[in-house]
Amino acid sequence: MAKQYHLDLLNQGVEVWNRWREDNPLIQPDLSGLNLSGVHLEGANLSKTHLEGTNLCKAYLGGKETLPAANLQGAFFNKLTNLSDINLGNKESGFISVADVEWGEVSLTSIDWKRVNIIGDEYEADRRKQFKRKQLDLYHLASQSNRQLALTLQAQGLFNDGARFAYNAHRCEQKLFMLQVFLSLIQLLNKSWLVHVAVKKHYSRSMHRVLGGVFSVVTFAESGLFAVQHIGLPLIIFIVTLTYLIYLSIFKPLLRLTLFILSILVLRSSMVIKYREENETTEGAQ
């Protein structure tokens, strides 16, 4: 009965289906064993939906016009699920989201993965540029999604496609790291300004500079400890020292801005070099 009820809701259209999903977030819909061949599911929220044995041959899960691609996060498949020639999305409207999908030995060899440039989880993270802290969670999720998909594809012999999504996972980690650095700098600037206002009232100009600079270094070091594992301690010391000099106001404004940009470029370059070294090591192992 539940399966038929869920199918009837889906047949009423994506808007009705998604509204029902919003009103019943704890229910895991059961569409297992149904024939959904060629069905248009653009924008459908299929997260945590049971699709074991479902025929999704030539189904349309990509987005169109104002509708995003379908959300398959946490969905359940098994080896009887048919995904032959399924449409997973496009560059304009994005691709399906696949975080925490239970693939369950479903065959992925009949899907043209070369058309999938970026999964929906990463696509959504890239779109949330105005919500930096939200982006942190989204990029973390996107990295996990790419790695999960990469491992599943490689387990089925799709090594090239798996390697591409493994690279996308690393790219998400880079974006995540740079976003963490950006937010740490913003936090540092806010704290430093508060110290600037508080210290200036009670200490001389020279003491104000010293205390403000020391606080800046300590705060930056505290917020940047996570970076040690990614880019190494020497570069962290370099950036902290540069920040110390900048906040002591030794340099002129233009030179100060130039050095700040230089530190970001050095940080970015170090990440690229580290990734190339890891990639060469992986290729050598293979």
KOLDO-969904 format. One record per residue: residue number from 1; x, y, z of N, C-alpha, C in turn. Coordinates in steps of 0.1 Angstrom, whole numbers. Layout:
BEGIN
[NUM, [X, Y, Z], [X, Y, Z], [X, Y, Z]]
...
# end
This chain:
BEGIN
[1, [8, -12, 0], [0, 0, 0], [9, 13, 0]]
[2, [19, 12, 8], [28, 24, 9], [35, 27, -4]]
[3, [39, 16, -11], [46, 18, -23], [37, 24, -34]]
[4, [24, 19, -34], [15, 25, -44], [12, 39, -41]]
[5, [11, 43, -28], [8, 56, -24], [19, 66, -28]]
[6, [32, 61, -26], [43, 69, -30], [44, 71, -45]]
[7, [40, 60, -52], [40, 62, -67], [29, 71, -72]]
[8, [18, 71, -65], [7, 80, -69], [11, 95, -66]]
[9, [18, 97, -55], [23, 111, -52], [33, 115, -63]]
[10, [42, 106, -67], [52, 109, -77], [46, 112, -91]]
[11, [35, 105, -94], [28, 107, -106], [20, 121, -107]]
[12, [18, 127, -95], [12, 140, -95], [21, 151, -98]]
[13, [34, 148, -99], [43, 159, -103], [54, 161, -92]]
[14, [65, 167, -96], [76, 170, -87], [72, 179, -76]]
[15, [64, 190, -79], [61, 199, -69], [53, 192, -57]]
[16, [43, 184, -61], [35, 177, -51], [44, 168, -43]]
[17, [53, 160, -50], [62, 151, -44], [71, 158, -34]]
[18, [77, 168, -38], [87, 175, -30], [80, 182, -18]]
[19, [68, 187, -19], [61, 193, -8], [57, 182, 2]]
[20, [54, 170, -3], [51, 159, 6], [64, 155, 14]]
[21, [75, 155, 7], [88, 152, 13], [91, 162, 24]]
[22, [89, 174, 22], [92, 185, 32], [83, 183, 44]]
[23, [70, 179, 42], [61, 177, 53], [63, 164, 61]]
[24, [70, 155, 54], [73, 142, 60], [88, 138, 59]]
[25, [97, 146, 66], [111, 144, 64], [116, 130, 69]]
[26, [109, 124, 78], [114, 111, 84], [110, 99, 76]]
[27, [101, 100, 67], [97, 89, 59], [106, 86, 47]]
[28, [110, 74, 46], [118, 69, 35], [109, 63, 24]]
[29, [107, 70, 13], [98, 66, 3], [102, 52, -3]]
[30, [93, 44, -6], [95, 31, -12], [91, 31, -27]]
[31, [100, 31, -36], [97, 30, -50], [105, 18, -56]]
[32, [108, 9, -47], [115, -3, -52], [107, -12, -61]]
[33, [114, -18, -71], [107, -27, -80], [98, -21, -90]]
[34, [97, -8, -90], [87, -1, -100], [94, 1, -113]]
[35, [86, 3, -123], [91, 6, -136], [90, 22, -138]]
[36, [101, 28, -137], [101, 43, -139], [110, 46, -152]]
[37, [109, 37, -161], [117, 39, -174], [112, 51, -181]]
[38, [121, 60, -184], [118, 72, -192], [111, 83, -185]]
[39, [109, 81, -171], [101, 91, -164], [109, 104, -161]]
[40, [103, 115, -162], [110, 128, -159], [110, 130, -144]]
[41, [121, 130, -138], [123, 133, -123], [132, 145, -120]]
[42, [132, 154, -130], [140, 166, -128], [135, 174, -115]]
[43, [145, 177, -106], [141, 184, -94], [135, 176, -83]]
[44, [134, 163, -85], [127, 155, -75], [137, 152, -63]]
[45, [131, 153, -51], [139, 149, -39], [137, 134, -36]]
[46, [147, 127, -41], [147, 112, -39], [157, 108, -29]]
[47, [161, 117, -20], [170, 113, -9], [164, 103, 0]]
[48, [172, 93, 4], [168, 82, 12], [156, 74, 7]]
[49, [155, 74, -6], [144, 67, -13], [149, 53, -16]]
[50, [140, 43, -14], [143, 29, -17], [141, 27, -32]]
[51, [152, 24, -39], [151, 22, -54], [157, 8, -57]]
[52, [156, -1, -48], [161, -15, -51], [152, -21, -61]]
[53, [159, -26, -72], [152, -33, -83], [143, -24, -91]]
[54, [144, -11, -90], [137, -1, -98], [143, 0, -112]]
[55, [134, 1, -122], [139, 3, -136], [139, 18, -139]]
[56, [151, 23, -139], [153, 37, -142], [159, 39, -155]]
[57, [158, 30, -164], [164, 31, -177], [158, 43, -185]]
[58, [167, 51, -189], [164, 63, -197], [156, 73, -189]]
[59, [156, 72, -176], [149, 82, -168], [157, 95, -168]]
[60, [150, 106, -166], [156, 120, -167], [157, 125, -152]]
[61, [169, 125, -147], [172, 130, -134], [179, 144, -134]]
[62, [183, 148, -146], [190, 161, -146], [180, 173, -145]]
[63, [186, 185, -144], [177, 196, -142], [173, 202, -155]]
[64, [163, 211, -155], [159, 218, -167], [152, 231, -163]]
[65, [155, 241, -170], [150, 255, -168], [152, 259, -153]]
[66, [141, 260, -146], [142, 264, -132], [144, 253, -122]]
[67, [143, 241, -127], [144, 229, -118], [158, 224, -117]]
[68, [163, 221, -105], [176, 216, -104], [176, 201, -107]]
[69, [188, 195, -107], [189, 180, -109], [183, 173, -96]]
[70, [179, 160, -98], [173, 153, -87], [183, 151, -76]]
[71, [178, 150, -64], [186, 147, -52], [185, 133, -48]]
[72, [197, 125, -50], [197, 111, -46], [205, 108, -34]]
[73, [207, 118, -26], [216, 116, -14], [209, 106, -5]]
[74, [217, 96, -1], [213, 85, 8], [203, 75, 2]]
[75, [201, 76, -11], [192, 66, -18], [197, 52, -17]]
[76, [188, 42, -19], [192, 28, -18], [190, 21, -32]]
[77, [201, 15, -36], [201, 7, -49], [205, -7, -45]]
[78, [203, -16, -55], [209, -29, -54], [212, -34, -68]]
[79, [217, -46, -69], [222, -51, -82], [211, -53, -92]]
[80, [198, -53, -88], [187, -54, -97], [182, -41, -102]]
[81, [187, -30, -97], [183, -17, -102], [189, -15, -116]]
[82, [181, -9, -125], [185, -7, -138], [187, 8, -141]]
[83, [200, 11, -143], [204, 25, -146], [209, 28, -160]]
[84, [205, 19, -169], [210, 20, -183], [205, 33, -189]]
[85, [214, 40, -195], [211, 52, -203], [204, 63, -195]]
[86, [206, 63, -182], [199, 73, -173], [205, 86, -176]]
[87, [197, 97, -175], [202, 110, -177], [205, 116, -163]]
[88, [217, 119, -161], [221, 124, -147], [223, 139, -146]]
[89, [221, 146, -157], [222, 161, -157], [229, 167, -168]]
[90, [232, 180, -167], [240, 187, -177], [247, 199, -170]]
[91, [256, 206, -178], [264, 216, -173], [255, 228, -168]]
[92, [245, 231, -176], [236, 243, -173], [229, 242, -160]]
[93, [222, 230, -158], [213, 229, -146], [219, 220, -135]]
[94, [231, 215, -138], [238, 207, -127], [235, 192, -129]]
[95, [242, 184, -120], [240, 170, -120], [234, 165, -107]]
[96, [231, 152, -106], [225, 147, -94], [234, 147, -82]]
[97, [228, 148, -70], [236, 148, -58], [236, 133, -53]]
[98, [248, 128, -49], [249, 114, -46], [256, 111, -33]]
[99, [256, 121, -24], [262, 119, -11], [256, 107, -3]]
[100, [264, 98, 2], [259, 87, 11], [250, 78, 4]]
[101, [250, 77, -9], [242, 67, -17], [246, 53, -13]]
[102, [237, 44, -11], [240, 30, -9], [239, 23, -23]]
[103, [250, 22, -30], [250, 17, -43], [246, 2, -44]]
[104, [249, -6, -34], [245, -20, -33], [247, -28, -45]]
[105, [259, -27, -51], [263, -36, -62], [255, -33, -75]]
[106, [249, -21, -76], [242, -18, -88], [252, -15, -99]]
[107, [249, -19, -111], [259, -18, -122], [259, -3, -127]]
[108, [271, 2, -127], [273, 16, -131], [280, 17, -145]]
[109, [282, 5, -151], [290, 5, -163], [282, 9, -175]]
[110, [269, 10, -174], [260, 13, -185], [258, 28, -186]]
[111, [264, 36, -176], [262, 50, -176], [274, 57, -182]]
[112, [271, 68, -190], [282, 75, -197], [287, 86, -187]]
[113, [297, 82, -179], [302, 91, -168], [310, 103, -174]]
[114, [314, 101, -186], [322, 113, -192], [314, 125, -193]]
[115, [301, 124, -194], [292, 136, -194], [290, 142, -181]]
[116, [293, 135, -170], [292, 141, -157], [305, 148, -153]]
[117, [305, 161, -155], [317, 168, -152], [319, 171, -137]]
[118, [307, 172, -130], [308, 176, -116], [294, 171, -110]]
[119, [295, 164, -98], [283, 159, -92], [276, 171, -85]]
[120, [263, 169, -83], [255, 179, -78], [259, 185, -64]]
[121, [265, 176, -56], [270, 181, -43], [280, 192, -44]]
[122, [290, 190, -53], [300, 200, -55], [294, 213, -63]]
[123, [285, 210, -72], [278, 221, -79], [271, 230, -70]]
[124, [264, 224, -60], [257, 232, -50], [266, 240, -41]]
[125, [277, 234, -38], [287, 241, -30], [293, 253, -37]]
[126, [295, 252, -50], [301, 263, -58], [290, 274, -59]]
[127, [278, 271, -59], [267, 281, -60], [265, 290, -48]]
[128, [269, 284, -36], [267, 291, -23], [278, 301, -20]]
[129, [283, 309, -29], [294, 317, -27], [291, 328, -16]]
[130, [279, 332, -15], [276, 343, -6], [274, 338, 9]]
[131, [274, 324, 10], [272, 318, 24], [285, 310, 27]]
[132, [295, 317, 31], [308, 311, 33], [308, 299, 43]]
[133, [302, 301, 54], [302, 291, 64], [294, 279, 60]]
[134, [283, 281, 52], [275, 270, 47], [283, 262, 37]]
[135, [292, 270, 29], [300, 263, 20], [310, 253, 26]]
[136, [314, 256, 38], [324, 247, 45], [318, 233, 46]]
[137, [305, 232, 50], [298, 219, 52], [296, 213, 38]]
[138, [292, 221, 28], [289, 216, 15], [301, 210, 8]]
[139, [313, 217, 9], [325, 212, 3], [330, 200, 10]]
[140, [328, 199, 23], [332, 187, 30], [323, 175, 25]]
[141, [310, 178, 23], [301, 167, 18], [305, 164, 4]]
[142, [308, 174, -4], [311, 171, -18], [324, 163, -19]]
[143, [334, 165, -11], [346, 157, -11], [343, 143, -8]]
[144, [335, 141, 2], [331, 127, 6], [323, 120, -5]]
[145, [314, 127, -12], [306, 122, -22], [315, 118, -34]]
[146, [324, 126, -38], [333, 123, -49], [342, 111, -46]]
[147, [346, 110, -34], [355, 98, -30], [346, 85, -30]]
[148, [335, 86, -25], [326, 74, -24], [323, 69, -39]]
[149, [320, 79, -47], [317, 75, -61], [329, 70, -68]]
[150, [341, 76, -66], [353, 71, -72], [356, 57, -68]]
[151, [355, 54, -55], [357, 40, -51], [348, 30, -57]]
[152, [335, 34, -58], [325, 25, -64], [328, 23, -78]]
[153, [332, 33, -86], [335, 31, -100], [347, 23, -102]]
[154, [357, 25, -94], [370, 18, -95], [367, 3, -92]]
[155, [358, 0, -82], [355, -14, -79], [349, -21, -90]]
[156, [342, -14, -99], [336, -20, -111], [344, -19, -124]]
[157, [357, -16, -122], [366, -15, -133], [367, -2, -141]]
[158, [359, 8, -137], [359, 21, -144], [370, 30, -138]]
[159, [382, 26, -140], [394, 33, -134], [395, 47, -138]]
[160, [394, 50, -151], [396, 64, -155], [385, 73, -149]]
[161, [372, 69, -150], [362, 77, -144], [364, 78, -129]]
[162, [368, 67, -122], [370, 68, -108], [381, 78, -105]]
[163, [392, 78, -113], [403, 87, -110], [399, 101, -112]]
[164, [390, 104, -121], [385, 118, -123], [377, 123, -111]]
[165, [369, 114, -106], [361, 118, -94], [370, 119, -81]]
[166, [380, 111, -81], [390, 112, -70], [397, 126, -71]]
[167, [400, 130, -83], [406, 143, -85], [396, 154, -80]]
[168, [384, 152, -84], [373, 162, -80], [372, 163, -65]]
[169, [374, 151, -58], [374, 151, -43], [386, 160, -38]]
[170, [397, 158, -44], [409, 166, -40], [407, 181, -42]]
[171, [400, 184, -54], [397, 198, -57], [388, 204, -47]]
[172, [378, 196, -42], [369, 201, -31], [376, 203, -18]]
[173, [386, 195, -15], [394, 197, -3], [402, 209, -4]]
[174, [407, 212, -17], [415, 225, -19], [406, 237, -16]]
[175, [394, 236, -22], [384, 247, -20], [380, 249, -6]]
[176, [379, 238, 1], [375, 238, 15], [386, 244, 23]]
[177, [398, 240, 20], [410, 246, 28], [411, 261, 25]]
[178, [410, 265, 13], [411, 280, 10], [400, 288, 16]]
[179, [388, 282, 17], [377, 288, 24], [380, 289, 39]]
[180, [386, 279, 45], [389, 279, 59], [399, 290, 62]]
[181, [409, 291, 53], [419, 302, 54], [412, 316, 53]]
[182, [403, 317, 44], [397, 330, 42], [389, 334, 54]]
[183, [381, 324, 59], [373, 327, 71], [382, 330, 84]]
[184, [393, 323, 84], [402, 325, 95], [408, 339, 95]]
[185, [411, 344, 83], [416, 357, 81], [406, 368, 85]]
[186, [393, 365, 81], [382, 374, 85], [381, 375, 100]]
[187, [382, 363, 106], [380, 363, 121], [392, 370, 127]]
[188, [404, 368, 121], [416, 375, 126], [414, 390, 125]]
[189, [410, 395, 114], [408, 409, 112], [398, 415, 122]]
[190, [387, 408, 124], [377, 413, 134], [383, 414, 148]]
[191, [390, 403, 152], [396, 403, 165], [407, 414, 167]]
[192, [415, 415, 156], [425, 425, 157], [420, 439, 158]]
[193, [409, 442, 151], [403, 455, 152], [398, 458, 166]]
[194, [392, 448, 173], [387, 450, 186], [399, 452, 196]]
[195, [410, 445, 194], [421, 447, 202], [427, 461, 200]]
[196, [427, 465, 187], [432, 478, 183], [424, 489, 191]]
[197, [411, 488, 191], [403, 498, 198], [405, 498, 213]]
[198, [406, 486, 219], [407, 485, 233], [421, 489, 238]]
[199, [432, 485, 231], [445, 488, 236], [449, 502, 234]]
[200, [443, 508, 223], [447, 522, 220], [443, 532, 231]]
[201, [433, 528, 239], [428, 537, 249], [437, 537, 262]]
[202, [444, 526, 263], [452, 525, 276], [467, 524, 274]]
[203, [472, 523, 262], [486, 522, 261], [491, 532, 250]]
[204, [505, 534, 250], [511, 543, 241], [510, 537, 227]]
[205, [514, 545, 217], [513, 541, 203], [523, 529, 201]]
[206, [535, 530, 206], [544, 519, 204], [540, 506, 210]]
[207, [535, 507, 223], [530, 495, 230], [518, 490, 223]]
[208, [509, 499, 218], [497, 494, 211], [501, 486, 199]]
[209, [511, 490, 192], [516, 483, 180], [521, 469, 184]]
[210, [529, 468, 194], [535, 456, 199], [524, 446, 203]]
[211, [515, 451, 212], [505, 442, 217], [496, 437, 206]]
[212, [492, 447, 197], [483, 443, 186], [490, 433, 176]]
[213, [503, 435, 174], [510, 426, 165], [511, 412, 171]]
[214, [514, 411, 184], [516, 398, 191], [502, 391, 191]]
[215, [492, 398, 194], [478, 392, 194], [475, 387, 180]]
[216, [478, 395, 170], [475, 390, 156], [482, 377, 153]]
[217, [495, 376, 157], [503, 364, 154], [497, 352, 162]]
[218, [494, 354, 174], [488, 343, 182], [475, 338, 176]]
[219, [466, 348, 173], [453, 345, 168], [454, 338, 154]]
[220, [463, 343, 146], [465, 337, 133], [470, 323, 134]]
[221, [480, 321, 143], [486, 308, 145], [475, 298, 150]]
[222, [467, 303, 159], [457, 294, 165], [447, 290, 154]]
[223, [442, 299, 146], [432, 296, 136], [438, 289, 124]]
[224, [452, 289, 122], [458, 283, 111], [465, 270, 114]]
[225, [463, 264, 126], [470, 252, 130], [466, 240, 120]]
[226, [453, 241, 116], [448, 230, 107], [456, 229, 94]]
[227, [462, 241, 90], [469, 241, 78], [483, 234, 78]]
[228, [488, 232, 90], [501, 226, 91], [501, 212, 84]]
[229, [490, 204, 85], [490, 191, 80], [489, 192, 64]]
[230, [485, 203, 59], [483, 204, 44], [495, 210, 37]]
[231, [501, 220, 43], [511, 228, 36], [525, 228, 43]]
[232, [525, 223, 55], [538, 222, 62], [540, 234, 71]]
[233, [548, 231, 81], [551, 241, 92], [559, 253, 86]]
[234, [569, 251, 78], [577, 262, 73], [569, 273, 67]]
[235, [560, 269, 58], [552, 279, 51], [542, 286, 61]]
[236, [537, 279, 71], [529, 285, 81], [537, 296, 88]]
[237, [549, 293, 92], [558, 303, 99], [560, 315, 90]]
[238, [562, 313, 77], [563, 324, 68], [551, 333, 68]]
[239, [539, 327, 67], [527, 335, 66], [525, 342, 80]]
[240, [527, 335, 91], [525, 342, 104], [535, 353, 105]]
[241, [547, 352, 101], [557, 363, 102], [553, 374, 93]]
[242, [548, 371, 81], [544, 382, 72], [532, 389, 78]]
[243, [523, 382, 84], [511, 388, 91], [515, 397, 102]]
[244, [525, 392, 110], [531, 400, 121], [536, 414, 116]]
[245, [543, 413, 105], [549, 426, 100], [538, 435, 95]]
[246, [528, 429, 88], [517, 437, 83], [510, 444, 94]]
[247, [507, 437, 105], [499, 443, 116], [507, 452, 124]]
[248, [520, 452, 123], [528, 462, 130], [529, 475, 122]]
[249, [523, 474, 110], [522, 486, 101], [536, 492, 97]]
[250, [545, 483, 95], [559, 487, 91], [558, 491, 76]]
[251, [550, 485, 68], [549, 487, 54], [538, 497, 50]]
[252, [540, 504, 39], [530, 513, 34], [518, 505, 29]]
[253, [507, 511, 28], [494, 504, 25], [495, 496, 12]]
[254, [501, 502, 1], [502, 495, -11], [511, 482, -10]]
[255, [522, 484, -4], [531, 473, -2], [525, 462, 7]]
[256, [518, 467, 17], [511, 458, 26], [501, 449, 18]]
[257, [493, 455, 9], [484, 447, 1], [491, 438, -8]]
[258, [502, 442, -14], [510, 434, -23], [515, 421, -15]]
[259, [520, 423, -3], [525, 412, 4], [514, 403, 9]]
[260, [503, 408, 12], [491, 400, 15], [487, 391, 4]]
[261, [487, 396, -8], [483, 389, -20], [494, 378, -23]]
[262, [507, 382, -21], [518, 373, -23], [517, 361, -14]]
[263, [513, 363, -2], [512, 352, 8], [501, 342, 4]]
[264, [490, 348, -2], [479, 339, -6], [484, 331, -19]]
[265, [491, 338, -28], [496, 330, -40], [506, 320, -36]]
[266, [515, 322, -26], [524, 312, -21], [516, 301, -15]]
[267, [506, 304, -8], [498, 293, -1], [491, 285, -12]]
[268, [486, 291, -22], [479, 284, -33], [489, 275, -41]]
[269, [501, 281, -44], [511, 273, -51], [516, 261, -43]]
[270, [518, 262, -30], [522, 251, -22], [512, 240, -23]]
[271, [499, 243, -23], [489, 233, -24], [490, 225, -37]]
[272, [492, 233, -48], [493, 227, -61], [505, 218, -62]]
[273, [516, 222, -57], [528, 214, -57], [526, 201, -49]]
[274, [520, 203, -37], [517, 191, -29], [508, 181, -36]]
[275, [498, 186, -43], [489, 177, -50], [496, 170, -61]]
[276, [505, 177, -68], [512, 171, -79], [521, 160, -74]]
[277, [528, 162, -62], [536, 152, -57], [528, 140, -53]]
[278, [516, 142, -47], [508, 131, -43], [503, 123, -55]]
[279, [500, 131, -66], [495, 124, -78], [506, 116, -85]]
[280, [518, 121, -85], [530, 114, -90], [532, 101, -82]]
[281, [531, 102, -69], [533, 91, -60], [523, 80, -63]]
[282, [510, 84, -65], [499, 75, -68], [501, 68, -81]]
[283, [505, 76, -91], [507, 70, -104], [519, 60, -104]]
[284, [529, 63, -96], [541, 55, -95], [537, 41, -89]]
[285, [528, 42, -79], [524, 30, -72], [516, 21, -81]]
[286, [508, 27, -90], [500, 19, -99], [508, 13, -110]]
# end
